[in-house]
Amino acid sequence: MRRQKRYDFLRLAALMSFLIMFAWGCAPKQPTLKSVDMLSTPNLLVEADAAWNSKHYEAAELYYSKLLERQDLVKSELPIIYTRLAEASYQNKHYHQARIALEKWANLDSAALNNPMWERTYLNTMNVLGKTERLQNHLKWVLENKAVPWGTRVEVAKWFNGYFMEKGDYERALDVLDGFYKQAPDRASRMGMEQAFLQQISLDSDKIVTTLAEQVTAENLWRFPYALVGFEKEVRLASDKEQWSAAWRNLRNLSANADLADIAPLENKLAELEEEYGLPRIGLALALPITGPYAKVGVKILRGAGLAQWRLAQEGIDIDMRVINTEVTGWDKRLAELPGHYSVVGGPLRVNAFKKLYESAAPGDRVLDQRAFFTFLATLGDLEEGKDAWRFFTSRNDEVRSLVKLAVNELNIKDLAIFYPEEKFGRTMAETFYREAYPLGGRIKGMQSYPSRDLKKWGKRVGKLLKVPADFSENKDAPLKQPDFGAVFLPDGWNQAQTLLPNFFFYEGDQLVFLGPGLWSRALDSAKDIDEHYYRLAVCPGAWWEYSEGGRTLQSALTEEGLGHADFWVALGYDFLRFAGKLGAMPSKWDADEVNKRIAAAQDMDFSMAPMTWDESGVGSQELFLFSPVRNGKQLVNADKITARVVRAKARREKRVEAYEKRMEEEKAKQENSIF
């Protein structure tokens, strides 16, 4: 005890001497190794502290390393000595000495790893020494060790973020922040990370922000740090008049929907930009048949679009919508004469109307080239989707893919057949099914056409597909050989299907799964008193299901506004206008790449019909619902029930075959007995 007091006294005296010398302008000179050895431990400690505080790292490293050799050094001094020795060694580029000091400190006191200074020095040292694996392991350890104080973990997160940024690994740079943010203990901690990152990214160059934004996807857009990256990217675009509309839309979505602890900085920045640049107005045209034979469809689409326009207006989004009646002569000219800010067009609905936009003019002078058209058509014909125009409608490929996937993946039926009418729609759908089946695991085992208007020949053509023998009529009791396929595609209308399917049953095809087109689904919306016997194994795709979450939401909105009943066409208009609003106004010199880039962001929305997605090339696809016909309409497909019904149908046939064979044996026995 006396020794300790004496030690403290000597150290205090030495410190006082140093301060007096410093006050007289006589700061100590770096002593030689010999003079260091002559200093008492308390005096050497004072000299070391003075060198450290003055950032004389060479002297500090020497003094602290010598202190560790002293036998009379109080152990309580060791943590700070190792701390400063490690940092001084690092500053002097003596990295191995720094590593040794850090490791000894950690061995002496396991709590050292909780110290932000230890972490920074350790990470810096390992980086310089090229210990990549150690760095990776340490990152994993800190992420998994929740005992490390949050403040220290944040420092580690910042360090690794900078580390990966320097290496150009922007994906990992953001991922490490994401990982630590998810472990933040409370809202205040999350706010701290958000504020620090916002400040950091606001100082980054446009090039870095743009590169970071490449890591933002539809899946991570709303969470930290990706939401802040996306927001900052749009902030940088705000000053461009032609980009402001789309940027504003994205900024507004992020400030309203980002999953952040503190949304206020985003809201404040958006308000500041709105004050400076004003609220943008989005121009949208709809090319629809408002009169004539398709007026009912056009009016329904318009009803859905009107509802969406009203709803968006309540949210402060102004959609300037113009409707062009495609049944009126000269409609294409009126569309071409619209002001330039009507840069997005929904429609047309009919193929002949769409052709008017490009057939009579040279490329570059076409109406189609002046605005971004999203047609309500299943195909763009000879034009290139994602370049010449876009599609906001179910495609033939969508229908076929949904059916093949069900058959192959859920019903385990890989052998398929096609029975199609000899007209354009039937041939096109048959070709599409044939083309799409193989990549999805299907095998086409049979293909047969039939004259669409000659109903008397339908039965024989069904027999030909099923390979019914020519002498079938001579012995109708004999069971027919089963076809080498388990499902047949019937690309014809619902009315035709009601005549076709009984023919399959006549030829004992009751165990086949019947795959119908989307035409069936739309017809079933109003069908009544269906004979379920023929349709227990029938399936058809559709883009509208009134009992889906999106369908219920749309119907609720329509009911609230007194706008009647929802159906596919109303949903189409409702979804398209909201989608177009997210696209924003196109710049005057837009191109297909610009549209496709905007689509990538706009498609992340809640659809009321079956959701659509577009790939990077702007080619759309739709994940359709699958239905089974029931007595008064349709219901969602239950693959397990269909499989069970197929099994039962095959079992019934086996019993019939067994009964027939038994009867034949009995008759043969009778004949043999009668002879003798």
C-alpha positions in Angstrom: 0.0 0.0 0.0 2.8 2.4 0.9 4.6 1.4 -2.3 1.5 2.3 -4.3 1.2 5.7 -2.6 4.8 6.4 -3.2 4.5 5.3 -6.8 1.5 7.7 -7.3 3.4 10.5 -5.6 6.5 10.1 -7.8 4.3 10.0 -10.9 2.5 13.2 -9.9 5.8 14.9 -9.2 7.1 13.9 -12.6 4.0 15.2 -14.2 4.3 18.5 -12.4 7.9 18.8 -13.5 6.9 18.2 -17.1 4.1 20.8 -17.0 6.5 23.4 -15.5 9.0 22.7 -18.2 6.4 22.9 -20.9 5.1 26.2 -19.5 8.6 27.7 -19.9 8.7 26.5 -23.5 11.0 23.7 -22.7 9.0 20.7 -24.1 11.0 17.5 -23.7 13.1 16.3 -26.5 12.8 12.7 -27.6 15.4 11.0 -25.4 17.7 8.3 -26.6 17.3 4.7 -25.7 19.8 5.1 -22.9 18.0 8.1 -21.4 14.7 6.2 -21.6 16.2 3.4 -19.6 17.3 5.9 -17.0 13.8 7.3 -16.5 11.8 5.9 -13.6 8.5 4.2 -14.5 6.3 7.1 -13.4 8.4 9.5 -15.3 8.5 7.3 -18.4 4.7 7.0 -18.2 4.4 10.8 -18.1 6.8 11.1 -21.1 4.7 8.5 -23.0 1.4 10.3 -22.3 2.9 13.6 -23.3 4.2 12.2 -26.6 0.8 10.6 -27.3 -1.1 13.8 -26.6 1.2 15.7 -28.9 0.7 13.0 -31.6 4.5 12.3 -31.5 3.8 8.6 -32.4 7.4 7.5 -32.9 8.3 8.6 -29.3 5.0 7.2 -28.0 5.6 3.8 -29.5 9.1 3.7 -28.0 7.9 4.8 -24.5 4.9 2.5 -24.3 6.9 -0.5 -25.6 9.6 0.2 -22.9 7.0 0.6 -20.2 5.8 -3.0 -20.9 9.3 -4.1 -19.9 9.1 -2.5 -16.5 8.5 -4.9 -13.6 7.0 -2.2 -11.4 4.4 -1.2 -13.9 0.9 -1.2 -12.3 -1.3 -3.7 -14.2 -4.2 -1.3 -14.3 -2.1 0.8 -16.7 -1.8 -2.0 -19.2 -5.1 -1.6 -21.2 -4.4 2.1 -22.0 -0.7 1.3 -22.8 -1.6 -1.5 -25.2 -4.3 0.7 -26.8 -1.9 3.6 -27.4 1.0 1.3 -28.4 -1.2 -0.3 -31.0 -2.4 3.0 -32.5 1.1 4.6 -32.4 2.6 1.5 -34.1 -0.1 1.7 -36.8 0.6 5.4 -37.3 4.3 4.6 -37.7 3.5 1.8 -40.2 4.8 -0.8 -37.8 1.8 -3.0 -38.5 3.0 -6.2 -37.0 3.9 -4.5 -33.8 0.4 -3.0 -33.8 -1.2 -6.4 -34.3 0.9 -7.9 -31.5 -0.2 -5.1 -29.1 -3.8 -5.5 -30.1 -3.8 -9.3 -29.5 -2.0 -8.9 -26.2 -4.5 -6.3 -25.1 -7.4 -8.6 -26.1 -5.8 -11.6 -24.3 -5.3 -9.4 -21.2 -8.9 -8.1 -21.3 -11.6 -9.7 -23.4 -13.6 -6.6 -23.1 -11.1 -4.9 -25.3 -13.1 -6.1 -28.3 -16.0 -3.9 -27.1 -13.8 -0.8 -27.4 -14.4 1.2 -30.6 -10.7 2.3 -30.7 -9.5 -1.3 -30.5 -11.9 -2.3 -33.3 -10.8 0.6 -35.6 -7.1 -0.1 -35.0 -7.5 -3.8 -35.4 -9.5 -3.5 -38.7 -7.1 -0.9 -40.1 -4.1 -3.1 -39.2 -5.6 -6.3 -40.7 -6.5 -4.4 -43.8 -3.0 -3.1 -44.3 -1.5 -6.6 -43.6 -3.9 -8.1 -46.2 -5.6 -10.4 -43.8 -8.8 -10.6 -45.8 -10.0 -13.9 -44.2 -9.5 -12.5 -40.7 -11.5 -9.4 -41.7 -14.3 -11.6 -43.0 -14.3 -13.7 -39.9 -14.3 -10.7 -37.6 -17.2 -9.2 -39.5 -19.2 -12.4 -39.0 -18.2 -12.5 -35.3 -19.4 -9.0 -34.6 -22.6 -9.5 -36.5 -23.3 -12.7 -34.5 -22.1 -11.4 -31.1 -24.9 -9.3 -29.7 -22.8 -8.8 -26.5 -20.7 -6.2 -28.3 -22.1 -2.7 -27.4 -24.2 -1.1 -30.1 -22.0 1.9 -30.4 -19.0 -0.3 -31.2 -21.0 -2.4 -33.7 -22.0 0.8 -35.5 -18.3 1.7 -35.8 -17.6 -1.7 -37.2 -20.5 -1.3 -39.7 -19.2 2.1 -40.9 -15.6 0.7 -41.2 -16.7 -2.2 -43.3 -19.0 0.0 -45.4 -16.0 2.2 -46.2 -13.8 -0.9 -46.8 -16.1 -2.4 -49.4 -16.7 1.0 -51.0 -12.9 1.5 -51.5 -12.8 -2.0 -53.1 -15.7 -1.1 -55.5 -17.8 -3.8 -53.9 -20.9 -1.7 -53.6 -23.2 -4.7 -53.1 -21.3 -5.7 -49.9 -21.0 -2.1 -48.8 -24.7 -1.7 -48.6 -25.3 -5.3 -47.4 -23.2 -4.8 -44.3 -25.2 -1.7 -43.3 -28.4 -3.7 -43.9 -27.2 -6.5 -41.7 -26.3 -4.3 -38.7 -29.4 -2.1 -39.1 -31.6 -5.2 -38.8 -30.0 -5.8 -35.4 -30.4 -2.3 -34.0 -31.8 -2.5 -30.5 -34.3 0.3 -30.7 -35.7 3.1 -32.9 -33.1 5.7 -31.7 -30.3 3.4 -32.9 -31.9 2.9 -36.3 -32.4 6.7 -36.6 -28.7 7.2 -35.8 -27.7 4.9 -38.6 -30.1 6.5 -41.0 -28.9 10.0 -40.2 -25.2 9.1 -40.6 -25.8 7.4 -43.9 -27.9 10.2 -45.3 -25.1 12.6 -44.4 -22.5 10.4 -46.0 -24.4 9.7 -49.2 -25.3 13.4 -49.7 -21.5 14.1 -50.0 -20.9 11.3 -52.5 -20.4 12.1 -56.1 -23.2 11.6 -58.7 -21.2 8.7 -60.1 -21.0 6.9 -56.8 -24.7 7.5 -56.1 -25.6 6.2 -59.5 -23.5 3.1 -59.0 -24.9 2.4 -55.6 -28.4 2.8 -57.0 -27.7 -0.2 -59.3 -27.9 -2.3 -56.1 -31.5 -1.2 -55.4 -34.1 -3.7 -56.5 -37.9 -4.1 -56.1 -37.3 -6.4 -53.2 -35.0 -4.1 -51.1 -36.3 -0.7 -52.3 -38.2 0.1 -49.2 -35.7 -0.8 -46.5 -32.4 0.7 -45.2 -30.0 1.6 -46.7 -31.4 1.0 -50.2 -34.4 3.3 -49.7 -32.0 6.2 -48.9 -29.8 5.4 -51.9 -32.9 5.4 -54.2 -34.1 8.6 -52.6 -30.7 10.4 -53.1 -30.6 9.2 -56.7 -34.0 10.8 -57.4 -32.9 14.0 -55.6 -30.0 14.3 -58.0 -32.5 14.1 -60.9 -34.9 16.8 -59.6 -33.2 19.7 -61.3 -33.7 18.1 -64.7 -37.1 19.4 -65.9 -37.7 16.3 -68.1 -36.8 14.0 -65.2 -38.7 15.9 -62.5 -42.1 14.2 -63.0 -40.7 10.6 -62.6 -38.3 11.7 -59.9 -41.1 13.3 -57.9 -43.2 10.2 -58.1 -40.4 8.0 -56.8 -39.5 10.5 -54.1 -43.1 10.7 -53.0 -43.4 6.9 -52.9 -40.2 6.5 -50.9 -41.1 9.3 -48.4 -44.5 7.7 -47.9 -43.7 4.0 -47.9 -40.0 3.5 -46.9 -39.6 1.2 -43.8 -37.4 3.6 -41.9 -37.3 4.8 -38.3 -37.4 8.4 -39.2 -39.1 9.5 -42.4 -39.0 13.2 -41.6 -35.8 14.0 -43.4 -37.2 12.5 -46.6 -40.5 14.4 -46.3 -38.6 17.6 -45.6 -36.4 17.2 -48.6 -39.4 16.4 -50.8 -41.2 19.5 -49.6 -38.1 21.6 -50.3 -37.9 20.2 -53.9 -41.7 20.7 -54.5 -41.3 24.3 -53.4 -38.5 24.8 -55.8 -39.8 22.9 -58.9 -43.5 22.7 -58.3 -45.9 19.7 -58.5 -45.6 17.9 -61.8 -48.7 17.0 -63.9 -48.8 13.7 -65.7 -50.4 13.6 -69.2 -52.1 10.3 -70.2 -54.2 9.4 -73.2 -56.6 6.4 -73.5 -57.4 5.2 -77.0 -60.6 3.2 -76.6 -63.8 2.3 -78.4 -66.4 4.5 -76.6 -69.1 3.9 -79.3 -69.8 1.0 -81.6 -69.8 -2.8 -81.0 -67.1 -2.7 -78.4 -68.3 0.4 -76.5 -69.3 -1.6 -73.4 -65.7 -2.8 -73.0 -64.3 0.7 -73.6 -66.6 2.3 -71.1 -65.7 -0.3 -68.5 -62.0 0.4 -68.9 -62.7 4.1 -68.7 -64.8 3.6 -65.5 -61.8 1.8 -63.8 -59.4 4.5 -65.0 -61.7 7.3 -63.8 -61.8 5.7 -60.3 -58.0 5.4 -60.2 -57.7 9.1 -61.4 -59.9 10.2 -58.5 -58.1 8.1 -55.9 -54.7 9.4 -57.0 -56.0 13.0 -56.9 -56.8 12.5 -53.2 -53.1 11.6 -52.7 -52.0 14.7 -54.5 -51.1 13.1 -57.8 -52.6 15.0 -60.8 -53.3 12.8 -63.8 -54.3 14.8 -66.9 -56.3 12.2 -68.8 -57.6 12.5 -72.4 -59.9 9.9 -74.0 -59.7 9.3 -77.8 -62.6 7.3 -79.3 -61.1 4.9 -81.7 -64.5 4.3 -83.4 -64.6 7.9 -84.7 -62.9 8.7 -88.1 -59.7 10.5 -87.8 -59.0 9.4 -84.2 -55.4 8.7 -84.9 -54.8 12.2 -86.2 -56.4 13.7 -83.0 -54.2 11.5 -80.9 -51.1 12.6 -82.9 -52.1 16.3 -82.3 -52.3 16.0 -78.5 -49.7 18.2 -76.7 -46.4 16.5 -76.0 -46.9 16.0 -72.3 -49.4 13.3 -73.1 -46.5 11.0 -73.5 -48.1 7.7 -72.4 -51.1 6.1 -74.2 -53.2 3.2 -73.0 -54.7 1.1 -75.9 -55.8 0.6 -78.5 -58.1 -2.4 -77.7 -58.5 -3.7 -81.3 -55.8 -4.9 -83.7 -57.1 -2.9 -86.7 -57.0 0.3 -84.6 -53.4 -0.5 -83.5 -52.3 -1.0 -87.1 -53.4 2.5 -88.0 -50.7 3.8 -85.8 -47.8 2.5 -87.8 -48.9 0.9 -91.2 -49.4 4.1 -93.2 -46.3 6.0 -92.2 -42.5 5.6 -92.4 -40.6 4.7 -89.3 -39.9 7.9 -87.3 -43.0 9.6 -88.6 -45.5 7.1 -87.1 -47.8 8.1 -84.2 -46.4 5.1 -82.5 -42.9 6.7 -82.4 -44.1 9.9 -80.7 -45.6 8.3 -77.5 -45.2 5.3 -75.3 -48.1 3.0 -76.2 -49.2 0.3 -73.8 -51.7 -1.7 -75.8 -54.6 -3.8 -74.5 -53.8 -6.6 -76.9 -52.5 -10.1 -76.5 -49.7 -9.5 -79.1 -48.1 -6.7 -81.0 -48.0 -8.7 -84.2 -44.8 -8.0 -86.2 -43.7 -5.2 -83.9 -41.1 -5.7 -81.2 -42.5 -5.6 -77.7 -40.4 -3.4 -75.4 -39.1 -1.4 -78.3 -41.8 -0.3 -80.7 -44.6 -0.5 -78.1 -45.6 -2.3 -74.9 -48.3 -4.6 -73.7 -50.6 -4.2 -70.7 -52.7 -7.3 -71.4 -52.6 -11.1 -71.1 -50.6 -12.7 -73.8 -51.1 -16.1 -75.5 -47.8 -17.2 -73.9 -49.1 -16.3 -70.5 -52.1 -18.5 -71.0 -50.2 -21.4 -72.3 -47.4 -21.3 -69.7 -49.9 -21.3 -66.9 -51.6 -24.4 -68.3 -48.4 -26.3 -69.0 -46.9 -25.5 -65.6 -50.1 -26.8 -63.9 -50.1 -30.0 -66.0 -46.4 -30.8 -65.7 -45.5 -29.4 -62.2 -48.7 -29.9 -60.2 -50.6 -32.7 -61.9 -47.4 -34.6 -63.0 -48.8 -34.9 -66.6 -46.0 -34.5 -69.0 -47.5 -36.1 -72.1 -49.9 -33.6 -73.8 -52.0 -33.2 -76.9 -53.5 -30.4 -78.9 -56.9 -30.4 -80.5 -57.5 -27.1 -82.4 -59.9 -25.4 -84.8 -58.8 -24.7 -88.3 -58.9 -20.9 -88.0 -56.4 -18.2 -87.1 -56.9 -18.1 -83.4 -56.8 -21.9 -83.0 -53.7 -22.3 -85.2 -51.9 -19.5 -83.4 -52.7 -20.9 -79.9 -51.8 -24.4 -81.0 -48.4 -23.2 -82.3 -47.8 -21.3 -79.0 -48.7 -24.3 -76.9 -46.4 -26.5 -79.0 -43.5 -24.0 -78.7 -43.9 -23.4 -75.0 -44.5 -27.0 -73.8 -41.1 -28.5 -74.4 -39.0 -25.9 -72.4 -41.4 -26.4 -69.5 -41.1 -30.2 -69.4 -44.1 -31.1 -71.6 -44.1 -33.6 -74.5 -46.6 -33.2 -77.4 -47.9 -36.7 -78.1 -50.8 -35.8 -80.3 -51.9 -32.9 -82.5 -55.2 -32.8 -84.5 -57.2 -30.0 -86.1 -60.9 -29.9 -86.9 -63.1 -27.7 -89.1 -64.4 -24.9 -86.9 -67.8 -24.6 -88.7 -68.5 -28.3 -89.6 -69.7 -29.7 -86.3 -70.6 -33.1 -87.8 -66.9 -33.8 -88.4 -65.8 -33.0 -84.8 -66.6 -36.4 -83.4 -64.5 -38.2 -86.1 -61.6 -35.8 -85.5 -61.7 -36.5 -81.8 -61.6 -40.2 -82.6 -58.6 -39.6 -84.8 -56.7 -37.8 -82.0 -57.6 -40.6 -79.6 -56.6 -43.2 -82.2 -60.0 -44.9 -82.1 -59.9 -48.0 -84.4 -62.0 -48.0 -87.6 -64.1 -50.9 -86.4 -65.1 -49.2 -83.2 -68.8 -49.0 -84.2 -68.9 -52.8 -84.7 -68.2 -53.5 -81.0 -68.8 -50.4 -78.8 -68.7 -52.5 -75.7 -65.0 -53.2 -76.1 -62.8 -50.8 -74.1 -60.7 -48.6 -76.2 -57.0 -48.3 -75.9 -56.0 -45.4 -73.7 -54.3 -42.4 -75.4 -50.6 -41.9 -74.8 -51.3 -38.4 -73.3 -52.9 -37.2 -70.1 -54.1 -33.7 -71.0 -55.4 -32.1 -74.1 -55.3 -28.4 -75.0 -58.5 -27.1 -76.6 -58.0 -23.5 -77.9 -61.6 -22.7 -78.8 -64.5 -20.8 -77.3 -66.6 -21.9 -74.4 -69.7 -22.6 -76.5 -67.6 -24.8 -78.8 -66.2 -26.6 -75.7 -69.7 -27.6 -74.7 -70.0 -29.6 -77.9 -66.4 -30.9 -78.0 -66.0 -32.4 -74.6 -68.9 -34.9 -74.8 -67.2 -36.3 -77.9 -64.1 -37.1 -75.8 -66.3 -38.8 -73.2 -68.0 -40.8 -76.0 -64.6 -42.2 -76.9 -63.7 -42.9 -73.2 -61.5 -39.9 -72.7 -63.1 -39.1 -69.3 -59.7 -39.4 -67.6 -58.1 -36.7 -69.6 -57.5 -33.2 -68.2 -59.0 -30.6 -70.6 -56.9 -27.4 -70.9 -58.9 -24.4 -72.2 -57.9 -20.8 -73.1 -58.7 -17.6 -71.3 -61.9 -17.3 -73.4 -63.5 -19.9 -71.2 -62.7 -17.9 -68.1 -64.4 -14.7 -69.3 -67.4 -16.7 -70.5 -67.7 -18.4 -67.1 -68.0 -15.0 -65.4 -71.6 -15.0 -66.6 -72.3 -18.7 -67.1 -75.2 -20.5 -65.3 -76.4 -24.1 -65.0 -73.2 -25.7 -66.3 -73.2 -29.5 -66.6 -70.3 -30.3 -64.3 -70.1 -33.9 -65.4 -68.0 -32.9 -68.4 -65.9 -30.3 -66.7 -64.6 -32.0 -63.5 -61.2 -32.2 -65.1 -61.3 -28.9 -67.1 -59.0 -26.0 -66.4 -58.7 -22.5 -67.9 -56.6 -19.5 -67.1 -57.8 -16.0 -66.4 -56.6 -12.6 -65.3 -59.5 -11.7 -63.1 -60.8 -13.2 -59.9 -63.3 -11.2 -57.9 -62.4 -12.9 -54.6 -58.7 -12.2 -54.8 -57.3 -9.5 -52.4 -56.9 -7.1 -55.3 -60.4 -7.8 -56.6 -62.0 -7.2 -53.3 -60.1 -4.0 -52.8 -61.3 -2.7 -56.2 -64.9 -3.7 -55.6 -64.8 -1.9 -52.2 -63.5 1.3 -53.9 -66.2 1.0 -56.6 -68.9 0.5 -54.1 -67.7 3.5 -52.0 -68.0 5.7 -55.1 -71.2 4.2 -56.3 -69.6 3.0 -59.6 -71.1 -0.5 -59.9 -69.6 -4.0 -60.2 -66.0 -4.9 -60.9 -64.8 -7.2 -63.7 -61.7 -7.8 -65.7 -62.2 -4.7 -67.9 -62.8 -2.3 -65.0 -59.7 -3.8 -63.3 -57.7 -3.3 -66.5 -58.5 0.4 -66.6 -57.9 0.8 -62.8 -54.6 -0.9 -62.8 -53.3 0.8 -66.0 -53.9 4.3 -64.9 -52.2 3.7 -61.5 -49.3 2.1 -63.4 -49.1 4.9 -65.8 -49.1 7.4 -62.9 -46.0 5.7 -61.5 -44.3 5.9 -64.9 -44.6 9.7 -64.8 -44.3 12.0 -67.8 -41.8 10.9 -70.3 -39.0 13.3 -71.3 -39.2 14.9 -74.7 -36.4 12.7 -76.0 -37.4 9.5 -74.5 -36.5 6.1 -75.9 -37.3 2.5 -75.3 -34.5 2.1 -72.7 -36.0 5.0 -70.7 -39.4 3.5 -70.7 -38.1 0.1 -69.7 -36.2 1.6 -66.9 -39.3 3.3 -65.6 -41.4 0.2 -66.0 -38.9 -1.7 -63.7 -39.9 0.7 -60.9 -43.5 1.2 -61.7 -44.4 -2.5 -61.8 -43.9 -2.8 -58.1 -47.6 -2.1 -57.3 -50.7 -3.9 -56.0 -52.7 -5.1 -59.0 -56.5 -5.7 -58.8 -56.2 -8.2 -61.7 -53.5 -10.9 -62.0 -50.2 -9.1 -61.5 -48.0 -8.2 -64.5 -44.2 -8.0 -64.6 -41.8 -6.9 -67.3 -38.3 -8.0 -67.9 -35.3 -5.7 -68.7 -36.3 -5.7 -72.3 -39.8 -4.5 -71.6 -41.5 -7.8 -72.5 -44.5 -8.3 -70.2 -45.9 -11.4 -68.6 -48.8 -12.1 -66.3 -49.1 -14.7 -63.5 -52.6 -15.9 -64.3 -55.2 -17.4 -62.0 -56.4 -20.9 -62.9 -60.0 -21.9 -62.7 -62.2 -25.0 -62.9 -65.8 -24.6 -64.2 -68.6 -25.2 -61.7 -72.3 -25.2 -61.9 -72.8 -21.4 -61.7 -69.4 -20.1 -62.8 -65.9 -20.9 -61.8 -63.6 -21.5 -58.8 -59.9 -21.6 -58.3 -58.2 -24.8 -59.4 -57.4 -27.4 -56.7 -54.7 -29.5 -58.2 -55.0 -32.2 -55.6 -58.7 -32.6 -56.3 -58.0 -32.9 -60.0 -55.3 -35.5 -59.5 -57.7 -37.5 -57.3 -60.4 -37.3 -59.9 -58.0 -38.6 -62.6 -57.1 -41.5 -60.3 -60.8 -42.3 -59.8 -61.5 -42.1 -63.5 -58.7 -44.5 -64.3 -59.8 -46.9 -61.6 -63.4 -46.9 -63.0 -61.9 -47.7 -66.4 -59.8 -50.6 -65.0 -62.9 -52.1 -63.4 -64.8 -51.8 -66.7 -61.9 -53.5 -68.6 -61.8 -56.2 -66.0 -65.5 -56.7 -66.2 -65.4 -56.8 -70.0 -62.5 -59.3 -70.0 -64.4 -61.5 -67.5 -67.5 -61.4 -69.6 -65.5 -62.3 -72.7 -64.0 -65.3 -70.9 -67.4 -66.4 -69.8 -68.8 -66.1 -73.3 -65.8 -68.0 -74.6 -66.3 -70.8 -72.1 -70.0 -71.0 -73.1 -69.1 -71.3 -76.7 -66.6 -74.0 -76.0 -69.1 -76.0 -73.9 -71.8 -75.7 -76.5 -69.4 -77.2 -79.1 -68.8 -80.3 -77.0 
